[in-house]
Amino acid sequence: MRRKLASVVLLLMMLVVLAGSGRMESYNLPLTAATADTAEEVGAVVLVEFQRLVQERTNGYITVTLNTDGVFGGDRELIKGLQRGTVDLITCTAFKYAEYVPEFAVLDLPFLFFSTEHLRTVLTGTLGQVLMEKAWEKRGDYVLGYITDGPVNIASNRALASLSQGRGLRFRSLLLPSHRQTWEILGIIPVTLAFSEFKIGLQVGMIDAVETNYINYKKMRVYDTARFILQSEHYFPVQVLLLSKTAWQRIPLSYRDVVRECALEAIAYGSDELIWRNRETARELTEKYGVRITELSLAEKKTSRQRLVAFQEKTFADHGLKAIWPEVETSYQRYQAQAEVELERIRQSREKD
């Protein structure tokens, strides 16, 4: 009898262990990701790549359900959703996130970054780290990284060779106080007009010029009314890849480095892909649609930046980031100097030819 009882107990114990091990194998950590971007835009491209990488490298332990095209709402709804628990992982524009963590507003200063490479240098430096800390302190959001899809230029219904020629033009810029102040310092008074209305504004003569990247310029067929582009590269839109505090704390310590690595790789992939598409679109616009693209001279870019330095430094100070400004400014000067050296090398090479 005792032997039979012992056998039954042993059998039950084995069943419990097997059932437990089965549960462990089937258990996973689901994350709900969302962006207001369409499937072709940079936020969605980054999330798709992150989904692929993290599921592959955790052997399916972490799974990501992806929602694009604003299914969960716009940036504000997504940001709020991180704390409400309706979403775990999002991309949103830095200027929208600045409504909740004001320090992020400095990222949207026009003429702050010399190039995409400069932007990446700054955001992998002290500024990027401090902003990550502010997001965690003020909201409990974990910043996985910063996304960009390339610079913004000025499209106009008349040829512009310089920014100074834009004075007197009715120019539609991004509806942010820092942008308006920037253009006013440069002698250009922006016109208030919603992004969705700027093509109509060009058609009916409400405005003469707008700022946009090449992809949106083509997508909205702006070339129908504004065939001239001044390649000013004055503004580099930034998106933030954010994970909620709850989601971050649910991720086991052994997987956190993997999540961070996957995020950075996905950001690099998505940003590079959209920057490449922008460049290819620029080539297509000139070859197929007859758009005239004029590059802003380095000398004028330098002059414009010099006029804005005091305002930019004050903006950093107003947001408690005064100590970081010298690092940003020094790195800008370094990239500018490199460009000047390269320009001189090209000039001398042409003279020899």
C-alpha positions in Angstrom: 0.0 0.0 0.0 2.8 2.4 1.0 4.6 1.6 -2.3 1.5 2.3 -4.3 1.0 5.6 -2.4 4.6 6.6 -2.9 4.3 5.8 -6.6 1.2 8.0 -6.9 2.9 10.9 -5.1 5.9 10.5 -7.3 3.7 10.5 -10.4 1.8 13.6 -9.3 5.1 15.4 -8.6 6.4 14.6 -12.1 3.2 15.9 -13.6 3.5 19.1 -11.7 7.1 19.6 -12.8 6.2 18.9 -16.4 3.2 21.2 -16.3 5.4 23.9 -14.7 8.1 23.5 -17.3 5.5 23.6 -20.1 4.2 26.9 -18.7 7.7 28.3 -18.5 8.4 27.4 -22.2 5.2 29.0 -23.4 5.4 32.1 -21.2 6.4 35.3 -22.9 6.5 39.1 -22.3 4.1 40.9 -24.7 4.7 44.6 -25.5 2.2 46.8 -27.3 3.9 49.3 -29.6 2.3 52.3 -31.4 3.1 55.3 -33.5 1.1 58.0 -35.3 3.4 57.5 -38.4 2.3 55.6 -41.4 4.0 52.3 -42.4 6.4 54.2 -44.7 7.5 56.8 -42.1 10.5 56.6 -39.9 8.7 55.9 -36.6 7.0 52.8 -38.1 10.1 51.6 -39.9 12.0 51.7 -36.6 9.3 49.8 -34.7 9.1 47.1 -37.3 12.8 46.6 -37.2 12.8 46.6 -33.4 10.0 44.0 -33.4 12.0 41.7 -35.7 15.3 42.1 -33.7 13.9 41.7 -30.2 11.7 38.7 -31.0 14.6 37.0 -32.8 17.2 37.7 -30.1 15.0 36.7 -27.2 13.8 33.6 -29.0 10.3 34.8 -28.9 10.3 35.6 -25.1 9.6 39.3 -25.8 6.8 39.7 -28.4 5.8 43.1 -29.9 2.3 43.9 -31.3 2.7 46.9 -33.6 0.1 49.5 -34.3 0.8 52.2 -36.9 -1.1 55.0 -38.7 -2.4 56.6 -35.4 -4.5 53.6 -34.5 -4.0 54.5 -30.8 -4.2 58.3 -31.5 -1.7 61.1 -32.1 1.4 61.8 -30.2 -0.4 63.3 -27.2 -2.6 60.2 -26.8 0.4 57.9 -27.1 2.4 59.8 -24.5 -0.5 59.7 -22.1 -1.0 56.1 -22.9 2.4 55.2 -21.5 1.3 56.1 -18.1 -2.3 54.8 -18.5 -1.0 51.4 -19.5 -2.8 51.3 -22.9 0.6 51.2 -24.7 4.1 50.1 -23.7 6.3 51.4 -26.5 5.9 54.5 -28.7 7.6 56.9 -31.0 6.6 60.5 -30.8 8.0 63.9 -32.0 10.4 65.6 -29.6 8.4 68.9 -29.7 5.2 67.1 -28.6 7.1 65.3 -25.8 8.4 68.7 -24.7 4.8 69.5 -23.6 5.4 67.0 -20.8 9.2 67.2 -20.3 10.1 70.8 -21.3 13.8 70.2 -21.7 13.2 68.3 -24.9 12.2 71.6 -26.5 15.9 72.4 -27.2 16.0 69.6 -29.8 13.7 71.6 -32.1 15.8 74.7 -32.4 16.4 75.5 -36.1 20.1 75.7 -37.1 21.1 73.9 -33.9 22.7 70.9 -35.7 25.2 71.3 -38.5 24.4 67.9 -40.0 22.8 64.5 -39.3 26.2 63.3 -38.1 26.4 66.2 -35.7 22.9 65.5 -34.4 23.9 61.9 -33.7 27.1 63.0 -31.9 25.2 65.4 -29.7 22.4 62.9 -28.8 24.9 60.2 -27.9 26.7 62.7 -25.7 25.8 64.6 -22.5 22.6 66.3 -23.9 21.1 62.9 -24.9 21.9 61.4 -21.5 20.5 64.3 -19.5 17.3 64.3 -21.5 17.0 60.5 -20.8 17.3 61.2 -17.1 14.7 64.1 -17.2 12.2 61.8 -19.0 12.7 59.1 -16.3 12.6 61.6 -13.4 9.5 63.6 -14.5 7.4 60.8 -16.0 9.0 57.5 -15.5 9.5 57.0 -19.3 12.5 55.1 -20.4 14.2 56.7 -23.5 15.5 53.9 -25.7 16.9 56.4 -28.3 16.5 59.3 -30.7 15.3 59.0 -34.3 15.7 61.3 -37.3 14.7 61.0 -40.9 16.8 63.8 -42.4 16.8 67.6 -42.6 14.1 70.1 -43.7 14.5 72.5 -46.5 12.7 75.6 -47.9 10.4 75.1 -50.9 9.3 78.3 -52.7 7.4 79.5 -55.7 10.4 81.6 -56.7 14.1 80.8 -56.9 16.1 81.5 -53.7 19.9 81.4 -53.6 20.1 82.6 -50.0 18.1 83.0 -46.9 18.4 86.8 -47.2 16.3 86.6 -50.4 13.5 85.1 -48.2 12.9 88.4 -46.5 9.5 89.7 -47.5 8.2 86.2 -48.5 5.2 84.8 -46.8 6.8 81.8 -45.2 5.0 79.0 -43.4 7.2 77.5 -40.7 6.6 74.9 -38.0 4.1 76.4 -35.4 6.5 76.5 -32.5 7.6 79.7 -30.6 11.2 78.8 -31.0 10.8 78.5 -34.8 9.0 81.8 -35.0 11.7 83.6 -32.9 14.4 82.0 -35.0 13.0 83.3 -38.3 12.3 86.7 -36.9 15.9 87.0 -35.8 16.9 86.2 -39.4 14.5 88.9 -40.7 11.8 86.5 -42.0 8.2 86.8 -40.5 6.5 83.4 -40.6 2.8 82.9 -41.5 0.6 80.9 -39.2 -0.9 78.0 -41.3 -1.6 74.4 -40.4 0.6 71.8 -42.1 -2.4 70.1 -43.8 -3.3 73.5 -45.4 0.1 74.7 -46.7 -0.3 73.3 -50.2 -3.6 75.1 -50.6 -1.9 78.1 -49.2 0.7 78.0 -51.9 -2.0 77.5 -54.6 -4.1 80.5 -53.6 -1.2 82.8 -52.8 -1.6 82.9 -49.0 2.1 81.9 -48.7 5.1 81.9 -50.9 7.3 79.3 -49.2 7.2 76.3 -46.8 9.6 74.1 -45.0 9.5 70.3 -45.7 11.7 67.4 -46.4 12.0 65.9 -49.9 9.7 62.9 -49.2 6.8 65.0 -48.0 7.4 67.5 -50.8 6.9 64.8 -53.4 4.1 63.0 -51.5 2.0 66.3 -51.3 2.9 67.2 -54.9 4.2 70.6 -53.7 6.1 70.8 -57.0 2.8 71.7 -58.7 3.0 75.2 -57.2 6.6 75.5 -55.7 9.3 74.2 -58.0 12.3 75.8 -56.2 14.0 74.3 -53.2 16.7 76.0 -51.1 18.6 73.1 -49.5 19.0 74.9 -46.2 19.0 71.8 -44.0 18.2 74.2 -41.2 16.1 71.8 -39.1 16.5 68.1 -38.2 13.2 66.7 -36.8 13.7 64.3 -33.9 11.5 61.5 -32.7 11.9 59.8 -29.3 11.6 56.0 -28.8 10.0 55.6 -25.4 9.2 52.6 -23.2 6.8 53.0 -20.2 8.1 52.6 -16.7 5.8 49.6 -16.1 7.0 47.8 -19.3 10.7 48.5 -18.4 10.3 47.1 -14.9 8.6 44.0 -16.3 11.6 43.2 -18.5 14.0 40.9 -16.6 17.4 42.3 -15.9 19.0 39.6 -18.1 17.1 40.9 -21.1 17.4 44.7 -20.7 20.8 45.0 -22.5 19.3 43.0 -25.4 16.3 45.4 -25.5 18.6 48.5 -25.5 20.8 47.0 -28.2 17.9 46.1 -30.4 16.4 49.6 -30.0 19.7 51.3 -31.0 20.1 49.0 -34.0 16.5 49.6 -35.1 16.9 53.4 -34.8 20.1 53.3 -36.9 18.4 51.2 -39.5 15.3 53.3 -39.7 17.0 56.6 -39.6 19.5 55.6 -42.3 16.8 54.1 -44.5 14.7 57.3 -44.4 17.7 59.6 -44.9 18.6 57.5 -48.0 15.0 57.7 -49.3 15.1 61.5 -48.9 18.3 61.7 -50.9 16.9 59.5 -53.6 13.7 61.5 -53.7 15.8 64.7 -54.2 17.5 63.1 -57.2 14.1 62.0 -58.6 12.6 65.4 -58.2 15.3 67.1 -60.3 15.4 64.4 -63.0 11.7 63.6 -63.3 9.8 66.6 -62.1 12.1 69.5 -63.1 12.5 70.8 -59.5 15.4 73.2 -59.1 17.5 72.6 -55.9 20.0 75.2 -54.8 22.3 74.4 -51.9 22.6 77.0 -49.2 26.2 78.2 -49.1 28.4 77.3 -46.2 29.2 81.0 -45.7 25.6 82.0 -45.3 24.8 79.0 -43.1 27.7 80.2 -40.9 26.4 83.8 -40.8 22.9 82.7 -40.0 24.1 80.5 -37.2 26.2 83.3 -35.7 23.1 85.5 -35.5 21.2 82.7 -33.6 23.9 81.6 -31.1 22.8 84.0 -28.3 19.1 82.9 -28.7 20.0 79.3 -28.7 22.3 79.6 -25.6 19.5 81.4 -23.8 17.0 78.7 -24.7 19.3 76.1 -23.2 19.7 78.2 -20.1 16.0 78.7 -19.7 15.5 75.0 -19.7 18.2 74.4 -17.1 20.7 73.1 -19.6 23.2 75.9 -19.6 26.1 73.6 -18.5 25.6 71.5 -21.6 25.6 74.3 -24.2 29.4 74.6 -24.5 29.6 70.9 -25.6 26.9 71.4 -28.2 28.5 74.6 -29.6 32.0 73.2 -29.6 30.9 70.2 -31.6 29.0 72.4 -34.1 32.2 74.4 -34.7 34.1 71.2 -35.2 31.7 69.9 -37.9 31.6 73.3 -39.5 35.4 73.5 -39.6 35.6 70.1 -41.2 33.2 71.2 -43.9 35.2 74.3 -44.6 38.4 72.2 -45.0 36.6 69.9 -47.4 35.2 72.8 -49.4 38.7 74.3 -49.7 40.1 71.0 -50.8 37.4 70.7 -53.5 38.1 74.3 -54.7 41.8 73.7 -55.0 41.2 70.4 -56.8 39.0 72.2 -59.4 41.6 74.9 -59.9 44.2 72.3 -60.7 41.8 70.7 -63.3 
